[in-house]
Amino acid sequence: MRMRKTVLTTIAVLCARGTVAAGAGVTVARTSGAPALTATGWTQVGHDVKSGVSGLSVTSRTDSTYRVLIALDNKRPGENRVAQLDYRAGESGRTTTVRPLEWRGGAEPIDVEAIESVPGTTDEYVAVSSRGLVHHLEVTEDGKAVQVRDLSPLPAIGQGDDFESFTLVSRHHQLAAVWADRGEGDGRPATLYAAPLSFNQYGESVFGRVTKAPYRAPYPTRDVRHASDLSVTDSGRLLIASASDEGDDGPFDSAVSDAGSVSLDRSGRVRLTLSRSPEILRKFKGHKVEAVDCVSGSDTAVLGTDDENAGGALTTARICH
């Protein structure tokens, strides 16, 4: 299977002159005075611990129906890792049909936490596990499986890093990856990473120079994972989901905040800017949001939860300005 020419072209090193803004790079956990709204209207995608949504990528949209590829953080052989579903926004209380995809071309990964479509393609994705393994995937022509094209580690993995977030940003024919260690409670903020990314003729992932910065979520405040997922809007805003997890039966709590911006200029420079006062855009009480994807060309995000024993659910929110 051939890589599309737009992806095969080796991408110039974006971070050679990259910088991290926001003072010394430390984000102060203060919120703006704007009220945070609570979302409703969840659609179930499963009802047990094996069906939580740990990552998602919107592949297409028709009116209020979204075709979505989801990652599931299952760990045992034979359990589903990637699935496809059609989600109709507003179908509160209903359960949508999940179509598992077979995993081919390598050992089944343990704990897939993020999945992102590769810009310029219609069938290629990057999936990342909690320990920082990057799987370059291609959906087979019959749509029944994902084929592993390459497996490589994320660069610059830090001591104790546990990854739940990964996204790709494309501007001016340049590509950059942004990802994060989730952090844990008061003692460990999340660490955000950004780097250029290209794919060679074999589909291998090639990362450039890495920049990083710490991030503390403004909400929730107890048992918090500061970065449970992230997405970048068309305008370059960096949205970060944060979640509270007190165990397999909850209680859960989440929020998505406007945490800063990511920009790429025509010379190939990537700039990661974190806000000193992250703005809480929406709270999601009773759910552990682990997936957020801004739909290109709109202000809408599709969000997924991994509510452990209560399964997974999807909703939409107009937060991607």
C-alpha positions in Angstrom: 0.0 0.0 0.0 1.4 3.3 -1.0 1.7 6.4 1.1 0.1 9.5 -0.3 2.6 11.9 -1.8 1.5 14.7 0.5 2.6 12.6 3.4 5.7 11.0 1.9 7.4 14.3 1.4 9.8 14.7 4.2 8.7 17.6 6.3 11.2 20.3 7.1 12.3 20.5 10.7 9.8 22.8 12.4 11.2 23.2 15.8 14.8 24.1 14.9 13.9 27.6 16.1 10.9 26.6 18.2 10.1 28.4 21.4 7.8 27.9 24.4 6.0 31.0 25.6 4.0 31.8 28.7 6.6 33.3 31.0 9.0 30.6 31.9 6.7 28.0 30.4 4.8 27.3 33.6 1.1 27.5 33.3 -0.6 29.1 36.3 -3.8 27.4 37.2 -6.2 30.3 37.2 -9.4 30.6 35.2 -11.1 33.6 33.6 -14.3 35.0 34.9 -16.4 33.5 32.1 -18.9 30.9 33.3 -18.3 27.2 32.4 -21.3 25.4 31.0 -22.3 21.8 31.7 -22.9 19.5 28.8 -25.8 17.0 28.4 -26.8 14.5 25.7 -24.5 11.5 26.0 -24.8 8.5 23.6 -23.5 5.2 24.9 -21.0 3.2 23.0 -20.7 0.4 25.5 -21.6 -0.5 29.1 -18.6 -2.2 30.6 -14.9 -1.7 31.3 -13.9 -3.0 27.9 -15.8 -0.4 25.9 -14.5 2.9 27.2 -13.3 5.5 24.6 -9.7 6.4 25.3 -9.2 8.3 22.0 -11.1 9.2 18.9 -10.7 10.7 15.4 -13.6 12.1 13.4 -13.2 10.7 9.8 -16.2 12.3 8.1 -19.4 14.3 8.8 -22.8 14.4 7.2 -25.1 17.0 8.8 -25.3 15.8 12.5 -23.9 12.3 11.8 -20.2 11.7 12.4 -18.1 8.7 11.4 -15.6 8.1 14.1 -12.6 5.9 14.7 -12.1 5.2 18.4 -9.2 3.7 20.4 -9.9 1.4 23.4 -7.3 0.9 26.1 -7.8 -2.8 26.4 -4.8 -4.9 27.5 -5.6 -8.7 27.0 -5.1 -10.6 23.8 -8.1 -10.7 21.5 -9.8 -7.6 23.1 -10.7 -4.7 20.8 -8.1 -2.0 20.3 -9.7 0.1 17.4 -13.3 0.4 16.2 -15.4 2.4 13.9 -18.9 3.8 14.6 -21.4 6.2 13.2 -22.5 8.7 15.9 -25.6 11.0 15.5 -25.3 14.0 17.7 -28.2 14.6 20.1 -29.2 10.9 20.5 -29.2 11.1 24.2 -29.7 7.8 26.0 -29.3 5.7 23.0 -26.5 3.2 22.2 -24.6 3.3 18.9 -23.2 0.3 17.1 -19.5 -0.2 17.4 -17.7 -2.1 14.6 -14.4 -3.6 15.9 -11.5 -3.5 13.5 -9.0 -6.4 13.4 -5.4 -5.5 14.3 -2.9 -6.8 11.7 0.8 -6.6 11.1 2.1 -6.7 14.7 1.4 -7.7 18.3 -1.7 -6.2 19.8 -0.7 -3.1 21.8 -1.3 -2.7 25.5 -3.3 0.4 26.5 -3.9 2.5 23.3 -4.8 5.9 24.6 -5.0 8.2 21.5 -5.7 8.0 17.8 -5.3 10.7 15.2 -5.9 10.8 11.4 -2.9 11.7 9.3 -3.6 15.0 7.4 -3.7 14.6 3.6 -4.8 11.0 3.7 -8.2 9.2 4.0 -7.1 6.0 5.6 -4.0 6.5 7.7 -3.8 7.1 11.4 -1.4 7.4 14.3 -2.2 5.5 17.5 -0.2 6.0 20.7 -0.1 3.8 23.8 0.3 4.9 27.4 4.0 4.0 27.4 4.7 6.1 24.3 4.7 3.6 21.5 3.6 5.2 18.2 1.7 2.9 15.7 1.4 4.2 12.2 -1.8 2.5 10.9 -3.6 2.1 7.6 -7.2 1.0 7.3 -7.4 -1.9 4.9 -9.3 -1.5 1.6 -12.2 -3.7 2.9 -12.5 -1.5 6.0 -12.4 -4.4 8.3 -8.9 -4.0 9.8 -6.0 -1.7 10.6 -2.6 -2.7 9.3 0.5 -1.6 11.2 3.0 0.2 8.9 5.5 1.2 11.5 6.1 1.0 15.3 8.4 3.5 17.0 8.7 5.3 20.4 7.9 8.9 21.0 11.0 11.0 21.4 12.2 12.6 24.7 10.1 10.3 27.0 10.5 11.5 30.6 10.8 9.6 33.8 7.4 8.2 34.8 5.6 9.6 31.7 2.1 8.1 31.1 0.6 9.3 27.8 -3.1 9.8 27.1 -2.9 12.6 24.5 -1.7 13.0 20.9 -2.7 15.2 18.0 -1.3 16.3 14.6 -1.3 19.9 13.3 -0.9 20.7 9.6 -0.1 24.2 8.3 1.6 25.5 5.2 2.5 21.9 4.0 4.2 21.4 7.4 3.3 18.8 10.0 3.8 18.8 13.8 2.8 16.5 16.6 1.7 17.6 20.0 1.3 15.2 22.9 1.3 15.1 26.7 2.1 13.0 29.7 -1.1 13.1 31.7 0.4 14.2 35.1 -1.1 13.1 38.4 -2.5 15.2 41.2 -0.8 18.1 42.9 2.6 16.6 42.8 3.0 16.0 39.0 1.8 18.4 36.4 1.3 17.3 32.8 4.2 17.7 30.5 3.3 19.0 27.0 5.5 18.1 24.1 5.7 19.4 20.5 7.9 18.3 17.6 8.0 18.2 13.8 6.9 14.9 12.3 7.4 13.3 8.9 7.0 9.9 7.4 9.6 8.3 5.2 9.0 6.0 2.2 8.6 3.0 4.5 5.9 4.7 6.6 8.4 5.2 9.5 7.7 8.1 11.8 10.5 10.7 12.0 10.3 13.2 14.8 12.4 16.4 14.9 13.5 18.6 17.8 11.2 18.5 20.8 10.0 21.4 22.9 8.1 20.9 26.1 6.4 22.7 29.0 4.5 21.8 32.2 0.7 22.3 32.5 -1.6 22.2 35.5 -5.4 22.0 34.9 -7.6 24.6 36.4 -10.4 21.9 36.9 -11.0 19.3 38.3 -8.9 19.6 41.4 -9.1 16.2 43.0 -7.4 13.0 41.8 -6.8 14.9 38.6 -5.1 13.8 35.4 -4.1 17.2 34.0 -4.1 16.2 30.4 -6.4 13.3 29.4 -6.5 14.4 25.8 -5.9 17.4 23.6 -6.9 18.9 20.2 -5.9 22.0 18.2 -8.6 24.1 16.4 -8.4 25.4 12.9 -7.4 28.8 14.4 -4.6 27.2 16.4 -6.1 27.2 19.8 -4.9 24.4 22.1 -7.7 22.6 23.9 -6.8 20.3 26.8 -9.2 17.8 28.5 -8.6 17.1 32.2 -10.2 14.4 34.2 -10.7 13.2 37.8 -10.5 9.5 38.4 -11.1 8.0 41.8 -11.4 4.4 40.7 -13.3 2.1 38.3 -16.7 3.1 39.8 -15.9 6.8 39.9 -17.0 9.4 40.8 -15.7 11.0 37.6 -15.4 14.7 36.6 -13.9 16.4 33.6 -13.4 19.7 31.8 -12.0 21.0 28.6 -9.9 24.2 28.8 -8.5 26.7 26.3 -4.9 26.2 27.3 -3.0 28.3 24.7 -2.0 27.9 21.1 0.1 26.0 18.6 1.3 27.8 15.4 3.4 26.9 12.4 4.8 29.6 10.1 5.8 29.3 6.5 9.5 29.0 7.4 8.7 25.8 9.2 8.8 27.0 12.8 6.4 25.6 15.4 5.5 27.6 18.5 3.8 26.2 21.6 2.3 28.9 23.8 0.6 28.1 27.1 -1.8 30.4 28.8 -1.1 31.8 32.3 -4.8 31.6 32.9 -6.4 28.6 31.1 -10.1 29.2 30.5 -12.5 26.4 31.3 -14.7 26.0 28.3 -17.0 23.2 29.4 -17.4 20.9 32.4 -18.6 17.3 32.1 -19.6 16.2 35.6 -20.1 12.4 36.1 -17.9 11.5 33.1 -14.1 10.9 32.5 -13.4 12.6 29.2 -10.4 10.9 27.6 -11.0 11.9 23.9 -11.6 15.2 22.2 -11.4 15.9 18.5 -12.2 19.3 16.9 -14.1 18.8 13.6 -12.3 20.8 10.9 -14.3 23.6 9.4 -16.6 23.9 12.4 -16.6 25.0 16.0 -17.7 21.6 17.2 -15.8 19.0 19.1 -16.7 15.3 19.5 -15.8 14.0 22.9 -15.5 10.5 24.3 -15.4 9.1 27.8 -13.8 6.1 29.5 -16.1 5.7 32.5 -14.5 2.4 33.4 -17.2 0.0 34.7 -19.9 2.2 33.2 -18.5 1.9 29.7 -18.0 4.7 27.2 -20.1 7.6 25.7 -19.9 10.3 23.1 -21.2 13.9 23.0 -20.6 17.1 21.1 -19.8 20.6 22.3 -19.3 23.9 20.5 -15.9 24.8 22.0 -13.5 24.8 19.0 -13.4 28.5 18.2 
